[in-house]
Amino acid sequence: MKKVLLFIFSIVLVSCASTQTNSSPNTPTTPVQSTSNSSYWQQHVDYKMEIDMDVNTYQYQGKQNLVYTNNSPDVLNRVYYHLYFNAFQPGSEMDVRSRTIADADGRVGDRISKLSPNEIGFIKVASLKQNGLPLKYETVGTVLEVDLATPIQPGESVTFDMNFNAQVPVQIRRSGRNNKEGVALSMTQWYPKLAEYDDEGWHADPYIAREFHGVWGDFDIKLTIDKNYVVGGTGYLQGEPQVTGNKKTLHYKAPNVHDFTWAADPDYIHDTMQVPNGPMLHFYYKNDLPAENLEFWKELQPKTVALMQYFSENIGQYPYDQYSVIQGGDGGMEYAMCTLITGKRNFGSLVGVTAHELAHTWFQFLLATNEAKHEWMDEGFTSYISDHAMNTINQSGKENPAENAYRGYIYLAKSGKEQPQTTHADRYNFNQAYGISAYSKGEVFLAQLGYIIGEDNLKKTIKKYFNDFAFKHPKPMDIIRSAEKVSGLELDWYLIDWTQTTNTIDYGVKSIDGNRVTLERIGLMPMPLDVTVTYADGTSENIYIPLQMMRGEKPTNATIKADWAWAYPTYTFETSKEVSSVQIDPKEMMADIDKENNKK
């Protein structure tokens, strides 16, 4: 079990950006309305920024022109920006939380509290105007609170112009300079980023520990940096870099994304590999890696092609012209059109982290859930599809590629530390409980959904979910509604019990009396049951017991018995022959927390 938990916590994500190419993008378009809610709307923001980076001081000057379109039916009197780099200062919420939580992230610990003034991170806003009018604003930790000169009316677009200066922190968590592998700049969440506003209001969460949420839009970035630095990041390079003295200016455009990331180092190797009928892949990694690791980065490239093809086939087509895998950060993290991962890994780990982060392109980037509120949807769904991809590509032959996730979840359910998955990502009592809930329990959500509605229906559900909600901000009910439309079953009970409570699944075989079998429900969470009956003559029969509140059955070749209504604690059925033994859930696709009573 320790190995399972160590594996879970080795999946720490650090984001990234796309790469350098002169291709002309086929701009992905944003659907206007949700198929399940005709009143769906989402905000839109277009960024233009000019950035001048000093690689000696790790400080940079920024000019930002932002056009914000209020697609909501509401009048907005304020706006908020995220200033993520302010988290890397002694006394910040991230610092204090890391020093007071029971099981601190080892990468953070008390390191922020020890940063000197030239090591901290900051983003300082020097001026901000709305349509040319100066605004009042206040920096509150990692959030900029802005009072508008005039309210933004429904359907109105306004322009914000900002000047800011910033300092890149010593690399501690995701972003930063000079990470443990010597990558100079891992530039993630590095600019003043407008907070998202939706039907739930503003999402101006402070940056304490977890992940991100952003507004869809187009980015136009001009980055000036030392001419010897190799840059990989979000967006398509426009023409050749313009060199002036010892600096160069690179111009990037990124269509229809919700963040912009880049990384830079003078010692990057830059490789490319084309995905057939797909994007160009870019790989950036340091030339001073040990020879074995350099070889692993070469071997990674065809594996990444295969992974890109798997995800495009099994979720939905990757919509951009490129994707980058970049050495940087402190583990692995998803960003627009790329990932940042650490590079000194064995080959299996390098492929595994790439598979996970690449899968995030679909589950959180294109299906842009709010990671602070629904972290299990991005981490769990990503873990599910990447485990299945690795099982296929490596020809591992696992009957249940999610088996480790089941073990992790059952450990958590029995630990007494579990909190509902509706808990805000920053407000788990334990980092371990957050990790298992997000990754393992989130993965089991999908795997077990396949048990409930049938594997073929689950595959169709994943594709429908992508088709309906790509380039939007889906919520938990959206995946359930996709599954209901595919399967024809009622599934709200599954979402409620699995994500909004800590109710557990526990069914047992209570008694066998000749040809009469009595089962019992011990846990509070309802489930349909797959049961295998072995008869005294040595033959066996598969039996399916529908859950009454599902109002139907999954496709099955098993013998279908009468529905079991949840409120009844026991259920008895008869067979045509004397029964020798009974096994509930023989394939162990149900997350039953006590398997000892599943067989008699």
ZAMI-944875 format. One record per residue (C-alpha): residue in three letters; x, y, z; residue number from 1. Coordinates in Angstrom, 2 decimals. Layout:
# residues N
> type_east_north_up_seq
> ala_X_Y_Z_NUM;
...
This chain:
# residues 600
> type_east_north_up_seq
> met_0.00_0.00_0.00_1;
> lys_2.90_2.38_0.65_2;
> lys_3.95_1.87_-2.95_3;
> val_0.45_2.83_-4.11_4;
> leu_0.49_6.03_-2.12_5;
> leu_3.99_6.93_-3.18_6;
> phe_2.90_6.45_-6.79_7;
> ile_-0.08_8.72_-6.26_8;
> phe_2.09_11.46_-4.85_9;
> ser_4.72_11.09_-7.54_10;
> ile_2.20_12.41_-10.05_11;
> val_2.73_16.07_-9.16_12;
> leu_1.95_18.32_-12.06_13;
> val_3.70_21.43_-13.34_14;
> ser_2.41_23.16_-16.46_15;
> cys_3.87_24.26_-19.63_16;
> ala_3.68_25.96_-22.94_17;
> ser_3.81_25.14_-26.55_18;
> thr_6.63_25.44_-28.98_19;
> gln_8.43_27.20_-31.73_20;
> thr_7.00_26.66_-35.17_21;
> asn_5.99_28.84_-38.05_22;
> ser_2.88_26.83_-38.86_23;
> ser_-0.34_28.66_-39.51_24;
> pro_-2.91_27.43_-36.98_25;
> asn_-6.37_26.21_-37.73_26;
> thr_-7.97_28.27_-35.01_27;
> pro_-10.19_26.10_-32.78_28;
> thr_-13.61_27.58_-32.38_29;
> thr_-15.64_27.80_-29.20_30;
> pro_-19.17_26.34_-29.30_31;
> val_-21.68_28.97_-28.23_32;
> gln_-24.17_26.81_-26.38_33;
> ser_-24.15_23.63_-24.34_34;
> thr_-26.24_20.75_-25.62_35;
> ser_-27.63_20.17_-22.14_36;
> asn_-28.33_23.80_-21.28_37;
> ser_-29.44_26.20_-24.00_38;
> ser_-28.77_29.18_-21.71_39;
> tyr_-25.07_28.35_-21.33_40;
> trp_-22.67_31.28_-21.69_41;
> gln_-19.03_31.93_-20.93_42;
> gln_-16.82_35.00_-20.79_43;
> his_-14.12_35.81_-23.36_44;
> val_-10.81_37.62_-23.02_45;
> asp_-8.10_38.50_-25.55_46;
> tyr_-4.62_39.31_-24.29_47;
> lys_-1.87_41.29_-25.98_48;
> met_1.35_41.51_-23.96_49;
> glu_4.85_42.80_-24.45_50;
> ile_7.35_41.31_-22.01_51;
> asp_11.00_42.28_-21.50_52;
> met_12.90_39.68_-19.43_53;
> asp_16.23_40.32_-17.73_54;
> val_17.80_36.86_-17.30_55;
> asn_20.40_38.23_-14.88_56;
> thr_18.02_39.72_-12.32_57;
> tyr_15.06_37.44_-13.16_58;
> gln_12.86_40.51_-13.34_59;
> tyr_10.66_41.54_-16.24_60;
> gln_8.58_44.47_-17.38_61;
> gly_5.16_43.91_-18.88_62;
> lys_2.58_45.81_-20.88_63;
> gln_-0.82_44.16_-21.13_64;
> asn_-3.73_45.13_-23.36_65;
> leu_-6.79_43.06_-22.52_66;
> val_-10.18_43.06_-24.23_67;
> tyr_-12.83_41.51_-22.02_68;
> thr_-16.27_40.56_-23.32_69;
> asn_-19.07_40.17_-20.82_70;
> asn_-21.22_37.38_-22.27_71;
> ser_-23.11_37.04_-19.00_72;
> pro_-26.60_38.44_-18.35_73;
> asp_-25.13_40.36_-15.38_74;
> val_-23.80_43.88_-14.94_75;
> leu_-20.24_43.72_-13.59_76;
> asn_-19.07_46.44_-11.19_77;
> arg_-15.71_44.87_-10.33_78;
> val_-13.15_42.55_-11.88_79;
> tyr_-10.38_40.48_-10.34_80;
> tyr_-6.95_39.40_-11.54_81;
> his_-4.79_36.55_-10.27_82;
> leu_-1.23_37.55_-9.34_83;
> tyr_0.09_34.03_-8.77_84;
> phe_3.75_34.90_-8.24_85;
> asn_2.84_36.79_-5.05_86;
> ala_2.35_33.40_-3.38_87;
> phe_6.13_32.98_-3.24_88;
> gln_6.72_35.47_-0.43_89;
> pro_7.26_34.85_3.29_90;
> gly_3.96_35.11_5.12_91;
> ser_1.81_34.37_2.06_92;
> glu_-1.16_32.03_2.39_93;
> met_0.78_29.37_0.50_94;
> asp_3.72_29.75_2.89_95;
> val_1.64_29.63_6.07_96;
> arg_-0.59_26.80_4.88_97;
> ser_2.44_24.72_3.95_98;
> arg_3.91_25.24_7.42_99;
> thr_0.68_24.42_9.26_100;
> ile_-0.90_21.52_7.34_101;
> ala_-0.28_18.13_8.94_102;
> asp_1.47_16.60_5.93_103;
> ala_3.18_19.38_4.01_104;
> asp_4.23_18.97_0.39_105;
> gly_7.96_18.24_0.64_106;
> arg_8.73_20.47_-2.31_107;
> val_7.33_23.49_-0.47_108;
> gly_7.72_22.81_3.25_109;
> asp_9.09_25.97_4.87_110;
> arg_11.10_27.07_1.83_111;
> ile_8.95_30.10_1.02_112;
> ser_9.47_31.49_4.52_113;
> lys_13.23_31.52_3.93_114;
> leu_13.26_33.40_0.63_115;
> ser_15.29_36.61_0.54_116;
> pro_14.00_39.73_-1.27_117;
> asn_15.87_38.88_-4.46_118;
> glu_14.50_35.29_-4.41_119;
> ile_10.80_35.94_-3.86_120;
> gly_8.22_36.15_-6.60_121;
> phe_6.02_39.16_-7.19_122;
> ile_3.78_40.86_-9.72_123;
> lys_3.34_44.57_-9.06_124;
> val_0.75_46.52_-11.01_125;
> ala_2.01_50.01_-11.84_126;
> ser_-1.07_51.31_-13.66_127;
> leu_-4.45_50.05_-14.86_128;
> lys_-7.01_51.76_-17.09_129;
> gln_-10.47_50.84_-18.37_130;
> asn_-11.16_52.31_-21.80_131;
> gly_-8.52_54.93_-21.01_132;
> leu_-9.84_55.83_-17.55_133;
> pro_-7.57_55.19_-14.52_134;
> leu_-8.91_52.62_-12.07_135;
> lys_-8.73_52.07_-8.33_136;
> tyr_-7.29_48.71_-7.38_137;
> glu_-5.78_46.91_-4.43_138;
> thr_-3.41_43.95_-4.29_139;
> val_-4.65_41.44_-1.71_140;
> gly_-2.18_38.57_-1.62_141;
> thr_-2.44_36.79_-4.95_142;
> val_-5.57_38.65_-6.06_143;
> leu_-5.92_42.14_-7.55_144;
> glu_-9.28_43.69_-6.63_145;
> val_-10.39_46.27_-9.20_146;
> asp_-13.21_48.81_-8.95_147;
> leu_-14.45_49.69_-12.42_148;
> ala_-14.78_53.23_-13.73_149;
> thr_-18.07_52.25_-15.36_150;
> pro_-19.98_48.96_-15.03_151;
> ile_-19.59_46.41_-17.81_152;
> gln_-23.00_45.78_-19.31_153;
> pro_-24.18_42.38_-20.64_154;
> gly_-22.76_41.89_-24.12_155;
> glu_-20.27_44.75_-23.75_156;
> ser_-16.54_44.53_-24.50_157;
> val_-14.11_46.77_-22.62_158;
> thr_-10.37_47.32_-22.87_159;
> phe_-8.01_47.20_-19.91_160;
> asp_-4.46_48.52_-20.25_161;
> met_-1.94_47.57_-17.58_162;
> asn_1.72_48.17_-16.90_163;
> phe_3.34_45.80_-14.45_164;
> asn_6.72_44.58_-13.26_165;
> ala_7.51_41.21_-11.82_166;
> gln_10.19_38.96_-10.41_167;
> val_10.50_35.22_-11.02_168;
> pro_10.78_33.33_-7.70_169;
> val_13.29_30.66_-6.95_170;
> gln_11.61_27.51_-8.22_171;
> ile_9.55_25.97_-5.43_172;
> arg_6.17_24.98_-6.84_173;
> arg_5.45_24.71_-10.57_174;
> ser_6.78_28.13_-11.60_175;
> gly_10.17_29.61_-11.00_176;
> arg_13.82_29.98_-11.86_177;
> asn_16.66_27.51_-11.67_178;
> asn_14.79_24.37_-10.74_179;
> lys_16.56_21.38_-9.21_180;
> glu_17.58_20.19_-12.69_181;
> gly_19.02_23.59_-13.63_182;
> val_16.29_24.81_-15.99_183;
> ala_16.58_28.59_-16.01_184;
> leu_12.96_29.69_-16.41_185;
> ser_9.73_27.76_-15.87_186;
> met_7.20_30.49_-16.59_187;
> thr_3.75_29.28_-15.66_188;
> gln_0.93_31.54_-14.38_189;
> trp_3.41_34.40_-14.69_190;
> tyr_1.19_37.30_-15.85_191;
> pro_-1.78_39.19_-14.35_192;
> lys_-4.55_36.77_-15.28_193;
> leu_-8.18_37.85_-15.31_194;
> ala_-10.31_35.68_-13.02_195;
> glu_-13.22_33.68_-14.37_196;
> tyr_-16.81_34.79_-13.90_197;
> asp_-19.65_32.35_-14.59_198;
> asp_-23.16_31.49_-13.45_199;
> glu_-21.74_30.92_-9.96_200;
> gly_-20.11_34.37_-9.84_201;
> trp_-16.41_35.25_-9.60_202;
> his_-13.75_32.60_-9.07_203;
> ala_-11.03_34.78_-7.59_204;
> asp_-9.49_32.12_-5.37_205;
> pro_-6.20_32.92_-3.66_206;
> tyr_-3.29_30.76_-4.80_207;
> ile_-2.58_28.58_-1.79_208;
> ala_-1.57_25.17_-3.08_209;
> arg_-3.64_23.77_-5.88_210;
> glu_-4.40_24.48_-9.50_211;
> phe_-6.06_26.91_-11.86_212;
> his_-9.08_28.20_-13.75_213;
> gly_-9.10_30.69_-16.59_214;
> val_-11.10_32.51_-19.24_215;
> trp_-11.05_31.29_-22.84_216;
> gly_-9.56_33.67_-25.36_217;
> asp_-6.74_34.51_-27.78_218;
> phe_-3.20_35.44_-26.78_219;
> asp_-0.73_37.65_-28.68_220;
> ile_2.63_37.73_-26.88_221;
> lys_5.88_39.49_-27.71_222;
> leu_8.69_38.18_-25.51_223;
> thr_12.07_39.89_-25.41_224;
> ile_14.84_37.80_-23.83_225;
> asp_18.56_37.05_-24.03_226;
> lys_19.32_35.94_-27.60_227;
> asn_21.09_32.78_-26.42_228;
> tyr_18.02_31.37_-24.70_229;
> val_15.92_28.68_-26.38_230;
> val_12.22_29.24_-25.72_231;
> gly_9.38_26.75_-25.83_232;
> gly_5.85_27.69_-24.96_233;
> thr_2.19_28.10_-25.75_234;
> gly_1.37_29.47_-29.16_235;
> tyr_2.71_29.60_-32.69_236;
> leu_5.86_31.58_-33.42_237;
> gln_5.17_34.37_-35.89_238;
> gly_8.11_34.67_-38.26_239;
> glu_11.73_34.71_-37.16_240;
> pro_12.91_36.27_-33.88_241;
> gln_14.02_39.88_-34.18_242;
> val_17.53_40.32_-32.74_243;
> thr_18.62_43.64_-31.24_244;
> gly_21.98_43.68_-29.51_245;
> asn_22.17_40.83_-27.03_246;
> lys_18.41_40.27_-26.98_247;
> lys_15.79_38.83_-29.28_248;
> thr_12.04_39.32_-29.50_249;
> leu_9.80_36.35_-30.22_250;
> his_6.20_36.88_-31.27_251;
> tyr_3.64_34.19_-30.40_252;
> lys_-0.06_33.85_-31.09_253;
> ala_-2.24_31.26_-29.36_254;
> pro_-5.85_30.91_-30.51_255;
> asn_-8.63_29.90_-28.12_256;
> val_-6.71_28.90_-25.00_257;
> his_-7.13_29.77_-21.33_258;
> asp_-3.53_30.28_-20.32_259;
> phe_-0.11_30.97_-21.80_260;
> thr_3.08_29.32_-20.55_261;
> trp_6.69_29.33_-21.61_262;
> ala_10.04_27.98_-20.52_263;
> ala_13.53_29.07_-21.50_264;
> asp_17.10_27.89_-21.08_265;
> pro_20.31_28.46_-23.04_266;
> asp_21.09_24.73_-23.01_267;
> tyr_17.86_23.28_-24.36_268;
> ile_17.98_20.67_-27.10_269;
> his_14.96_21.13_-29.37_270;
> asp_13.64_18.06_-31.24_271;
> thr_10.47_17.67_-33.27_272;
> met_8.40_14.71_-34.42_273;
> gln_5.30_14.76_-36.58_274;
> val_2.16_12.89_-35.55_275;
> pro_0.59_11.37_-38.68_276;
> asn_-2.56_13.37_-39.46_277;
> gly_-1.92_15.25_-36.24_278;
> pro_0.18_17.97_-34.63_279;
> met_3.91_18.56_-34.69_280;
> leu_5.42_17.48_-31.38_281;
> his_8.25_19.52_-29.85_282;
> phe_10.64_18.32_-27.15_283;
> tyr_12.85_20.64_-25.10_284;
> tyr_15.37_19.15_-22.71_285;
> lys_18.76_20.14_-21.32_286;
> asn_21.92_19.04_-23.10_287;
> asp_23.69_18.40_-19.79_288;
> leu_21.40_15.55_-18.76_289;
> pro_23.23_12.26_-18.08_290;
> ala_23.74_10.22_-21.25_291;
> glu_21.12_7.68_-20.16_292;
> asn_18.49_10.40_-19.70_293;
> leu_19.35_11.98_-23.04_294;
> glu_18.65_8.64_-24.66_295;
> phe_15.38_8.32_-22.77_296;
> trp_14.24_11.69_-24.16_297;
> lys_14.89_10.40_-27.67_298;
> glu_12.99_7.18_-26.97_299;
> leu_10.13_9.19_-25.48_300;
> gln_9.32_10.85_-28.78_301;
> pro_7.68_7.96_-30.70_302;
> lys_5.86_6.98_-27.49_303;
> thr_4.39_10.48_-27.34_304;
> val_3.21_10.12_-30.94_305;
> ala_1.42_6.91_-29.97_306;
> leu_-0.10_8.58_-26.91_307;
> met_-1.35_11.54_-28.92_308;
> gln_-2.98_9.15_-31.38_309;
> tyr_-4.57_7.11_-28.57_310;
> phe_-6.12_10.13_-26.85_311;
> ser_-7.35_11.66_-30.10_312;
> glu_-8.99_8.37_-31.05_313;
> asn_-10.52_7.60_-27.65_314;
> ile_-11.56_11.08_-26.48_315;
> gly_-11.62_13.50_-29.40_316;
> gln_-9.29_14.97_-32.01_317;
> tyr_-6.50_17.22_-30.71_318;
> pro_-7.40_20.61_-32.23_319;
> tyr_-4.10_22.50_-32.35_320;
> asp_-1.16_22.22_-34.77_321;
> gln_1.49_21.53_-32.15_322;
> tyr_2.22_20.24_-28.67_323;
> ser_5.39_20.54_-26.57_324;
> val_6.97_18.40_-23.87_325;
> ile_9.38_20.64_-21.97_326;
> gln_11.84_19.89_-19.19_327;
> gly_11.15_22.23_-16.28_328;
> gly_9.09_22.82_-13.17_329;
> asp_9.00_20.44_-10.22_330;
> gly_7.21_17.33_-11.45_331;
> gly_4.64_17.51_-14.21_332;
> met_1.83_19.96_-14.93_333;
> glu_-0.54_20.64_-17.80_334;
> tyr_-0.71_23.94_-19.66_335;
> ala_-1.91_25.28_-22.98_336;
> met_-0.57_23.16_-25.83_337;
> cys_2.18_21.68_-23.67_338;
> thr_3.50_20.32_-20.40_339;
> leu_6.46_20.98_-18.11_340;
> ile_7.98_17.86_-16.60_341;
> thr_11.19_17.10_-14.74_342;
> gly_13.64_15.23_-16.93_343;
> lys_15.91_13.09_-14.73_344;
> arg_13.68_10.02_-14.64_345;
> asn_13.89_6.40_-15.58_346;
> phe_12.27_5.65_-18.91_347;
> gly_9.05_4.22_-17.48_348;
> ser_8.56_7.28_-15.31_349;
> leu_9.32_9.65_-18.19_350;
> val_6.71_8.00_-20.40_351;
> gly_4.23_7.75_-17.53_352;
> val_4.38_11.42_-16.57_353;
> thr_4.18_12.43_-20.23_354;
> ala_1.12_10.23_-20.71_355;
> his_-0.58_11.79_-17.71_356;
> glu_0.22_15.39_-18.61_357;
> leu_-0.64_14.93_-22.28_358;
> ala_-3.99_13.43_-21.28_359;
> his_-4.64_16.63_-19.32_360;
> thr_-4.85_18.40_-22.67_361;
> trp_-8.31_16.84_-22.92_362;
> phe_-9.30_16.63_-19.25_363;
> gln_-8.90_20.15_-17.97_364;
> phe_-7.44_22.01_-20.86_365;
> leu_-10.04_21.37_-23.57_366;
> leu_-12.66_20.27_-21.05_367;
> ala_-11.82_23.21_-18.82_368;
> thr_-13.21_22.29_-15.43_369;
> asn_-12.57_24.49_-12.42_370;
> glu_-9.67_22.63_-10.82_371;
> ala_-10.17_24.29_-7.45_372;
> lys_-13.75_22.99_-7.14_373;
> his_-13.77_19.80_-9.20_374;
> glu_-10.18_18.60_-9.12_375;
> trp_-11.32_14.96_-9.34_376;
> met_-12.72_15.61_-12.81_377;
> asp_-9.39_16.62_-14.30_378;
> glu_-6.99_14.51_-12.22_379;
> gly_-9.22_11.47_-12.00_380;
> phe_-10.34_11.39_-15.62_381;
> thr_-6.77_12.03_-16.76_382;
> ser_-5.52_9.18_-14.59_383;
> tyr_-8.18_6.89_-16.01_384;
> ile_-7.44_7.54_-19.68_385;
> ser_-3.66_7.66_-19.25_386;
> asp_-3.67_4.32_-17.40_387;
> his_-5.69_2.80_-20.24_388;
> ala_-3.36_4.36_-22.81_389;
> met_-0.26_2.97_-21.07_390;
> asn_-1.91_-0.43_-20.78_391;
> thr_-2.53_-0.47_-24.53_392;
> ile_0.70_1.08_-25.76_393;
> asn_2.93_-0.97_-23.43_394;
> gln_0.82_-4.09_-24.07_395;
> ser_0.60_-4.64_-20.31_396;
> gly_-2.48_-6.84_-20.54_397;
> lys_-4.13_-5.61_-17.33_398;
> glu_-7.79_-6.57_-17.10_399;
> asn_-8.37_-3.49_-14.97_400;
> pro_-5.82_-0.74_-15.70_401;
> ala_-7.29_1.26_-12.80_402;
> glu_-6.52_-1.41_-10.19_403;
> asn_-4.06_0.80_-8.28_404;
> ala_-6.64_3.57_-8.11_405;
> tyr_-9.15_1.17_-6.54_406;
> arg_-6.61_0.19_-3.90_407;
> gly_-5.80_3.83_-3.18_408;
> tyr_-9.44_4.79_-2.83_409;
> ile_-10.29_1.86_-0.52_410;
> tyr_-7.33_2.79_1.68_411;
> leu_-8.67_6.36_1.94_412;
> ala_-12.25_5.22_2.61_413;
> lys_-11.05_3.13_5.54_414;
> ser_-8.55_5.71_6.86_415;
> gly_-11.02_8.04_8.56_416;
> lys_-9.47_10.98_6.66_417;
> glu_-11.76_11.05_3.65_418;
> gln_-13.70_14.22_2.84_419;
> pro_-16.36_14.56_0.11_420;
> gln_-15.07_15.36_-3.35_421;
> thr_-17.12_18.57_-3.20_422;
> thr_-14.49_19.90_-0.77_423;
> his_-12.59_22.87_-2.18_424;
> ala_-9.15_21.67_-3.23_425;
> asp_-7.39_23.96_-0.74_426;
> arg_-9.52_22.87_2.19_427;
> tyr_-8.65_19.23_2.64_428;
> asn_-7.26_18.46_6.08_429;
> phe_-4.48_16.37_4.60_430;
> asn_-2.54_16.60_1.34_431;
> gln_-2.68_12.82_1.19_432;
> ala_-6.48_12.84_1.35_433;
> tyr_-6.62_15.45_-1.41_434;
> gly_-4.25_13.43_-3.61_435;
> ile_-6.10_10.15_-3.27_436;
> ser_-9.51_11.80_-3.63_437;
> ala_-8.49_13.72_-6.76_438;
> tyr_-6.45_11.06_-8.53_439;
> ser_-7.60_7.65_-7.29_440;
> lys_-11.22_8.25_-6.33_441;
> gly_-11.63_10.42_-9.43_442;
> glu_-10.27_7.63_-11.61_443;
> val_-12.54_5.06_-9.96_444;
> phe_-15.50_7.34_-10.71_445;
> leu_-15.02_6.69_-14.45_446;
> ala_-13.90_3.08_-14.18_447;
> gln_-16.89_2.22_-11.97_448;
> leu_-19.21_4.16_-14.26_449;
> gly_-18.19_1.62_-16.90_450;
> tyr_-19.26_-1.14_-14.52_451;
> ile_-22.63_0.58_-14.03_452;
> ile_-23.54_1.44_-17.64_453;
> gly_-21.31_-0.99_-19.57_454;
> glu_-17.83_-0.50_-21.00_455;
> asp_-19.02_0.28_-24.53_456;
> asn_-21.39_2.89_-23.19_457;
> leu_-18.57_4.43_-21.15_458;
> lys_-16.43_4.78_-24.28_459;
> lys_-19.32_6.49_-26.05_460;
> thr_-19.92_8.69_-23.00_461;
> ile_-16.33_9.97_-22.96_462;
> lys_-16.56_10.92_-26.63_463;
> lys_-19.96_12.56_-26.20_464;
> tyr_-18.72_14.50_-23.18_465;
> phe_-15.82_15.82_-25.28_466;
> asn_-18.02_16.67_-28.25_467;
> asp_-20.54_18.49_-26.08_468;
> phe_-18.19_20.38_-23.76_469;
> ala_-14.80_20.94_-25.43_470;
> phe_-13.77_24.61_-25.20_471;
> lys_-16.24_25.11_-22.34_472;
> his_-16.22_24.83_-18.55_473;
> pro_-18.07_21.57_-17.78_474;
> lys_-19.29_20.70_-14.31_475;
> pro_-19.92_17.33_-12.63_476;
> met_-23.51_17.03_-13.81_477;
> asp_-22.35_17.38_-17.41_478;
> ile_-20.46_14.07_-17.45_479;
> ile_-23.44_12.39_-15.78_480;
> arg_-25.88_13.82_-18.32_481;
> ser_-23.64_12.64_-21.15_482;
> ala_-23.69_9.15_-19.61_483;
> glu_-27.47_9.24_-19.16_484;
> lys_-28.04_10.25_-22.77_485;
> val_-25.80_7.44_-24.01_486;
> ser_-27.09_4.73_-21.70_487;
> gly_-30.72_5.73_-21.17_488;
> leu_-30.23_5.16_-17.42_489;
> glu_-30.86_7.43_-14.43_490;
> leu_-27.50_8.18_-12.81_491;
> asp_-27.87_11.21_-10.52_492;
> trp_-27.67_8.91_-7.49_493;
> tyr_-24.16_7.90_-8.53_494;
> leu_-22.91_11.48_-8.72_495;
> ile_-24.53_12.33_-5.37_496;
> asp_-23.24_9.42_-3.33_497;
> trp_-19.78_9.16_-4.89_498;
> thr_-18.82_12.83_-4.99_499;
> gln_-21.00_14.65_-2.46_500;
> thr_-20.76_12.19_0.43_501;
> thr_-18.29_9.71_1.87_502;
> asn_-20.85_6.89_1.74_503;
> thr_-19.19_3.59_0.94_504;
> ile_-20.11_0.50_-1.08_505;
> asp_-20.27_-2.76_0.85_506;
> tyr_-22.36_-5.72_-0.28_507;
> gly_-22.10_-9.23_1.09_508;
> val_-23.40_-12.76_0.64_509;
> lys_-25.55_-13.34_3.72_510;
> ser_-26.70_-16.92_3.21_511;
> ile_-27.08_-19.81_0.77_512;
> asp_-29.92_-22.24_1.36_513;
> gly_-30.15_-24.85_-1.38_514;
> asn_-31.23_-22.85_-4.41_515;
> arg_-31.98_-19.68_-2.44_516;
> val_-29.36_-16.94_-2.14_517;
> thr_-29.68_-13.94_0.14_518;
> leu_-27.45_-10.90_-0.32_519;
> glu_-27.14_-7.90_2.01_520;
> arg_-26.34_-4.24_1.59_521;
> ile_-24.07_-3.13_4.42_522;
> gly_-22.76_0.20_3.13_523;
> leu_-24.96_3.20_2.41_524;
> met_-24.09_3.62_-1.26_525;
> pro_-26.36_1.82_-3.74_526;
> met_-25.06_-0.19_-6.70_527;
> pro_-26.31_-2.71_-9.25_528;
> leu_-24.65_-6.07_-8.81_529;
> asp_-22.83_-8.53_-11.04_530;
> val_-22.94_-11.94_-9.35_531;
> thr_-21.50_-15.30_-10.35_532;
> val_-23.25_-18.38_-8.97_533;
> thr_-21.47_-21.74_-8.98_534;
> tyr_-23.75_-24.77_-8.71_535;
> ala_-23.24_-28.05_-6.92_536;
> asp_-22.85_-29.80_-10.30_537;
> gly_-19.81_-27.60_-11.11_538;
> thr_-21.52_-25.31_-13.64_539;
> ser_-21.79_-21.56_-13.15_540;
> glu_-24.09_-18.74_-14.14_541;
> asn_-23.63_-14.98_-14.31_542;
> ile_-26.49_-13.02_-12.77_543;
> tyr_-27.24_-9.31_-12.98_544;
> ile_-29.30_-7.58_-10.27_545;
> pro_-30.39_-4.11_-11.44_546;
> leu_-30.59_-1.18_-9.06_547;
> gln_-34.19_-0.01_-9.07_548;
> met_-33.38_3.72_-9.03_549;
> met_-31.40_3.33_-12.29_550;
> arg_-34.70_2.59_-14.11_551;
> gly_-33.05_0.15_-16.45_552;
> glu_-30.16_-2.23_-17.01_553;
> lys_-26.75_-2.08_-18.63_554;
> pro_-26.16_-4.26_-21.71_555;
> thr_-25.33_-7.74_-20.42_556;
> asn_-25.37_-11.43_-21.33_557;
> ala_-26.05_-12.35_-17.72_558;
> thr_-29.37_-13.58_-16.40_559;
> ile_-31.30_-10.50_-15.29_560;
> lys_-33.14_-10.77_-11.98_561;
> ala_-35.70_-8.44_-10.42_562;
> asp_-34.65_-4.93_-9.36_563;
> trp_-33.21_-4.35_-5.90_564;
> ala_-34.67_-1.23_-4.24_565;
> trp_-31.97_0.48_-2.21_566;
> ala_-33.93_0.85_1.07_567;
> tyr_-34.24_-2.93_1.44_568;
> pro_-31.15_-4.16_3.29_569;
> thr_-31.43_-7.72_1.94_570;
> tyr_-32.29_-9.30_-1.39_571;
> thr_-33.14_-12.94_-2.07_572;
> phe_-33.25_-14.73_-5.42_573;
> glu_-33.79_-18.33_-6.40_574;
> thr_-31.99_-20.48_-8.94_575;
> ser_-32.96_-23.64_-10.78_576;
> lys_-30.24_-25.76_-9.15_577;
> glu_-28.55_-26.19_-5.83_578;
> val_-25.97_-23.48_-5.22_579;
> ser_-22.43_-24.29_-4.12_580;
> ser_-20.94_-20.76_-3.91_581;
> val_-21.70_-17.13_-4.78_582;
> gln_-19.31_-14.36_-5.77_583;
> ile_-20.34_-10.68_-5.89_584;
> asp_-18.46_-8.58_-8.45_585;
> pro_-16.04_-11.27_-9.65_586;
> lys_-14.09_-8.78_-11.84_587;
> glu_-13.71_-6.38_-8.90_588;
> met_-14.87_-3.36_-10.87_589;
> met_-17.03_-2.20_-7.97_590;
> ala_-15.22_-0.23_-5.25_591;
> asp_-16.54_-2.45_-2.45_592;
> ile_-14.55_-1.62_0.68_593;
> asp_-14.83_-5.13_2.17_594;
> lys_-14.25_-7.88_-0.35_595;
> glu_-14.04_-10.58_2.33_596;
> asn_-17.84_-10.82_2.52_597;
> asn_-18.31_-10.83_-1.26_598;
> lys_-17.98_-14.60_-1.53_599;
> lys_-19.50_-17.53_0.25_600;
